[in-house]
Amino acid sequence: MIDNADNEAVRDAALFAATNTGLFPQANTSLFRYVGIRGNAWEFIEKTLLTDTLPLSRATTLNDPFDTNPVIVNDVVTSDIFGFAEEMLRQQGQIFDLEKVVNEQGQRVSKKELEERATSLIHSLFKQRNEICHIASFTRRISSELQWSHYGDSYKGLAYHFVTRPSHNSGFKLARPVRYSLQRPIILLSEMMDHISTFQSGGGFTLRWLSFEQRCFLTKSMEWAYEEEQRIIKQGGISEISFQDRELVSIIVGPRFPQDHLERLKAILAKRQRPLKLFRAQSSPTSYAVEVDWHNNLFLS
């Protein structure tokens, strides 16, 4: 007979395995999010600091054209593609009558061209699905020169410092590590069809989705490995996530963060119920490094 101690050992081993493979996020992990001070950035900064929410970006607007853009391999017979395309259009109240499709010269389109059109339709459905998929990106590095330059507005921006507590009421429960690869991930056309069908019918969470998510949304080129990125992925057109107020522990301003911006930031922080520490990143005087002065809380000065 298995006693409670044995059950707890099995549970702990399973939780450890799931956490270290990315199925569950690690608790008490420091994650940073760089923010550039451009456009309506102050509007989003104030909302984040006062409402404990973060905006998400559409999967189709990420800066890397390879991101969320796997290689699609057609492993499906033509008749199955036609049947799938007809069913998807029928659900949208449209008709895709293959027998009546003709080309510009009024001649019947070849079977090959019909397959290409049906495949193109599936790709467009997949693209529509990406339009309502939103992503929040974080990094485990606050000392990255490239990230301060690219995402931190040429060192003039700031970075949020989160320490995750992935409970049921925190968006960080969805945080997953990005994996880096020399090969673009491969998605079979049959997988896309299954995924679109499941998504259209409101299907639930499955192991098949875990594999699809990892290859489509959580795999990037080795060129990006320096970012040590983690992502939160939300389906269904949700454009923001909520976090617990204690998960945001500090803000780090860049080495070139202007003094007038600092005063504006302090004014916003003064409205928060839970105090936040405010630190400044500095360029190292002796090496190519960005260092944070963790001993000097600017909010108190």
Secondary structure, DSSP 8 states (H G I E B T S, - for coil): ---HHHHHHHHHHHHHHHHHTTSS--TT-EEEEEE---TTHHHHHHHHHHH-EEE-EEGGG-S-TTTT--EEE--S-HHHHHHHHHHHHHHTT----GGG-B-TTS-B--HHHHHHHHHHHHHHHHHHHHHT-EEEEEES-SS-HHHHHHTTTTTTSEEEEEE----TTSGGGG-EE-EEESS--EEEHHHHHHHHHHHHTT----HHHHHHHHHHHSEEEGGGGGG-EEEEEE-SS--EEE--GGGEEEEEE-TT--HHHHHHHHHHHTT-SS--EEEEEEE-SSSS-EEE-TT--GGG-
